[in-house]
Amino acid sequence: MITRLLRSLVICAALLATATAAGAAEIKMIASNAVREAYLQLVPAFEKTSGHKVTIDWGGTADIMKQIRGGEVADIVIVPAPAIDALIKEGKLAGGSRVDVAKSAIGAAVRAGAVKPDISSGDALKRTLLAARSIIISSGPSGVYLAELFRKIGIADQIKAKTTQLPPGGSPGEAVARGEGEIGFTQVSELLAVKGIDYLGPLSPDVQQVTTFSAGLHREAPAPEAAKALLNFLTGPDARAAVKKSGLEPG
């Protein structure tokens, strides 16, 4: 009797494990570096509770757009909201699938131990930029915005020779840590985890730009239901603390 019961339990456990494995999916995500630090914390928790496996390719907006437009297929794509809207319009992502996941402000940093310049206002930022020996910006949304800001406040020509815009995916924080620039600017979430820099804070409200990062489901997503479950988790109440800790605000 006991032997028969044990045999039955073993069979039931095997069937349950098979059913769980059959229901598990592999989700592929291509995501902006802006959400990297938060999701490196959150995705393992989702995998543990869901049984799904998530693989993530990180990159800059320009490279991600090139990948998707070039035909690469992923379940989830995360880039700034206007880029998601463009990919939906182009038919690369599923219509109506946009989900805003996070908001990101622009921040600044200098090499660890360096004198901390004043960026507390637009006027202070202008003086700091004019006095800086070298400036690093990204090629992402923050870099595009800052290049326009420099023109708007009338210093673009004066700082052009000492401003370096990194290639797609390049990290201003890491470049500053290596001594390649005196001050660097990018999304706050891309600065806080970098070793070897001192974070100065976000730009002041009068010159700040907040970028909304959004997710979209690929029209040919191999695991759309599992991908939706992941997005529900990443935008749910349990994810808010990790998102905020990384320097982002929930979407």
N, C-alpha and C positions, 0 to 999 in steps of 0.2 A: 504493500500500500504506500509506504513512505517513498520507496524507489520510484513507483509510478507517479507520485505527486511531484517528486523532484524532477523527473523527466518532463512532466507537463510544464513546470515552472521554467525550465531551461528552454523549452520550445517557445513558450510565450515571450520570454525575454529576447530570444533570437528574432521572433517575428516583430516585436516592438522596435528593436534596433534596426531591422531592415526597413520598417515603415518610416522611421525617423530619417535614416539615410536617404531613402527615396524622396522624402519631402525637403531635404536640404538642397540648397542651390548655391552656385558660385556667382557672386555679384561682382561685376567689373565697374569700377568708378574711375573717371578721369576728372581730376579736381585741381582747382587753383591752390597755389601755395599758401594763400591767405587763410585757408581753413585747416591747414595741415596740423598745427599743434593741437587744436581741439579734437580733431578726428583721430589722431593717433591715440588719444585717450578713450574716445567714445566707441570707435569701431570694434575693438576687442571685446568690449562689454556686450555689444550687440551680437557678435559672433557667439559668445558664450551662452547667451540666453535664447538665441534663435536657432542655433545649429547651422546657420548659413556661413559661408566663407566669403570674405570680401577682399578683393585685390584692388589696389589703388595706384594709379599713375599720377604723380604730381607734376605740375608744370605752370608756366606763365600763360596768361590769357591768349597771347598771340599764337603760341605753339599749340595750345589746346584747340583753338579755332581751326588752325591748319590741319590738325589731326582729324577732326570731325568732318570738315569739308572735304578732306582727302579720302574719306570713306571708312575711317576706323569706326568700329562699332563698340559701344559700351552700354551698360544698363543705365548709368547715371553720369551726367556731365554737370560740373559745377564751375561756373564762371560768373562775371558780373551780369546783372539782370538784363541790360540791353543786348549783351551777346547771346544770352539764352533766347531772348525774343527774336533775334535775327536768325538763329539756327532753327527755331520753330517755323518762322516765315519761309525759310529756305527748304523746309520739309525734312531736315535732318533729325529734328527732335519731334516728339509727339505733340500735337496740338493740345493745349489746355493742361500740359504736364508741368508747367513752371511752378516751383515752390521756393519762396524766399527763405534762405537758411540762416543768413547772418548779415550784420551790418558792420562795416569796417571803416575806421577813421585813419587818417595819415599821421604818422609820427616821425620823430627825428632822433638820431643817435650820434654820438661821437665815440672815439676809441676810449677804452677803459682808462681812467686816470687823467684824461685830457681836461682842459678847462671847459666848463659847460657854458656855452653861449646862450644868450637870451632869445627865446622864441615865443615869449608870452603874449605878443600881439603882432599884427601885420607889420607895423612899423619896426618893431624889434626884429622880426624875421628878416625884413629887408636889410637892416643894418648888419645883421649876422651874415647874410649871404654876401654882401659886398665886402665884408672883412675876411671872409673865409678864403683859405688858400686853395681849397679844392672841394667840390660838391659832387655827390653821387645820388642819382635818382634811378628809378626802375624803368623798365619799358612797359609796365602794366598800367592800369588805370591811374594810379597815383602819379606816375611819371608823366603821363599824357596831361593830366590836370596841372601838375607843377610847371611844366613847360609853358602852358598857357598863362598860369599865374605870374610867372616871371615876366612875360610880355605885358601883362595887365598892369603890374606895378612899376613897369618902366626900367627894369634892370637886365632884361634878356641879353642885350648886346654886351653889357659890362661884365656879365658872368659867364658868357658863352664859352670862352677859352678854358675856363677852369671847371666846367660842368661836364660830367661823364654820365651818359645814359647807358646803363648796362644792357646787354642782349637779353632776349626773352628768357625768363627763368632765373636770371642773375639776382643775387641777394645783396642789396645795398648794405645791410647789416654786416654780413660776412666780409664784404669788401672793405668797410671801415675798420673792422677788427684786424684785417691784414695790413692796414696802414695805407690803403690805396686811395683814401679820401679823408678829408678832415671831418666832414659832416655828411650824413646820409639820410635819405628820406624814403619811406615806403609805408605800407600798411602796418599799423601798430602790431598786429598779430604776427607779422614777419620779423619783428625786432625783439620782442620780449624774451624769446628763447635763445637768442644768439649769444654765445660766449665771447668775451673780449670787448664788449662795448658798454657804454653807459647810455641808457635810454633817457632822453630829455623830456619826453612827454608828447602829447598830441599837439598839432598845430592849433592855434587859437581859433575860436569860432568865426572871426571875421575873414579868415583865409582858409578855413577847413573845408574839405569835401568828404562826405560819407558815402561810401560805395555799398550798394546792396548786392550781395552774392546770392545767386539763385541756382537751383538744380533743375534739370530737365531730363525726362526719360527719352532715350533713343527710340526712334520709330521701330527699329529692329532689335530692341532689347531682348536678349536671350532669357532673362529672368525678371520680367516686369513686376510680378506680384511680390517677389522677395525684395526687389528694389524699392517698391512702395513702402514695404514694411521698414526698410532701413531709413528711408526719408522720414517716416513717422517717428521713428526713434530719435533721429538727429534733431528734429524740431520739437520734440516733446519736452515735458517739464523736467524729466530726469537729466536732460542734456544741458540745461541752461547754465548750471554752475561751471561746467567745463568750458562752455563757449565763452562765458564772461571772463573766466580766468585766463584764457588765451589772448585776451585783448579785443575780442569781438563783442558785439551785442546780438542777442537772438534776433532772427529775421522777422 
